[in-house]
Structure formats: structure tokens, C-alpha cells
Amino acid sequence: MTLTVTNTGNRAGAEIVQLYVAKPDAKVFRPAQELKGFAKVQLAPGESKTVTIALDDKAFRYWNTKTDSWEVEGGSYELRVGASSADIRLTAVVEVAGTEAPNPYAGKSLPHYDSGKVQSVTRCRVGDPAGLPHPGGQGPHRPQHDAGRAEPQPQPAWAGWSGWCCTPC
């Protein structure tokens, strides 16, 4: 994505231009928007600069627990640019072709995730909203950090994934 940033103030400064990707009509669970790139720009008073933030083939992917691989949900995505996630100043819509993978949550009742009311999610659902068994029954792992590795990389409890239920609930 290429855009122009202008310093409208009377002092030199810097701006961190942040690029987020969002899929408001997503059928798979994903964040409302995801930071996919950023650039720091130094600007003199009144100066404008062209900024380019590249999106690679990984920008629209998610980990599909049903296919055990990275997939892309096709459709319209919003590209959002701002100074922060709460300060979006520019948007654009792009159409992205999908991989046509099956929805890993199809046919499952997931009212806590659908409603966003996750305060009463049971231990059986922590870590994987579909309640799928953990690969090999091992400790917690995060597939998005396992790309290119032969085996999932266990995460220590202090990494924030201490609630995975590895035994039948």
C-alpha cells in the first residue's frame, strides 16, 4: 500500500504509519483487525513523504485446525492505515481470492465465541475454540509461530497459554 503522509504542524516530527487488515464478515475466528506492517517517517514542518508498506502473501492467512495448514478466507478485506489501532485515518477495500478450505468451526456450537462473551468459557474450550484435541496431547503451542518447523513448539505456561485442557473434559 502506498500513501502520502504530511506534517501539518509547525515542528519537525516523526509518525509511525501502521497498516491493519480487517475482514468484518469473517466466517473464521480472527481479530477485528491485525497489524500487518508499519513504517516510521521523519517529517519537517509542512513536508510530505510517500510511504509504501508492502503486504506479502501471509497478510490474509489464518491457521486452519481442520486442514492443519495456513489458509486464506476469500472475499473483501479492509486495509486500514493510522497512527494506532484506535486512530484509523485511511481505509481501502481489496478483494482477495481464498483457498476454499472448509470452515474449521462449521457445525459446532460456539455461543461464547460467536457472542464475544468469553467470561464463562470452560477450560475445555481454552486454546482452541473448536475444542479440537491438541496435537500429540502435548502442552500448549501456537501454530502461527510453528510455520516452517517440523514439530509444534511448546510454549511455557508463563507465555499466557497455561489453560489448555489436554485431558478429556
Salt bridges, closest charged atoms under 4 A:
GLU15 OE1 - ARG89 NH1 3.79
ASP25 OD1 - LYS23 NZ 2.75
GLU34 OE2 - ARG30 NH2 3.26
GLU34 OE1 - LYS36 NZ 3.60
ASP57 OD1 - LYS58 NZ 3.49
GLU78 OE1 - ARG80 NH2 2.74
ASP87 OD2 - ARG89 NH2 2.67
ASP146 OD2 - HIS141 NE2 3.79
ASP146 OD1 - ARG149 NH1 3.79
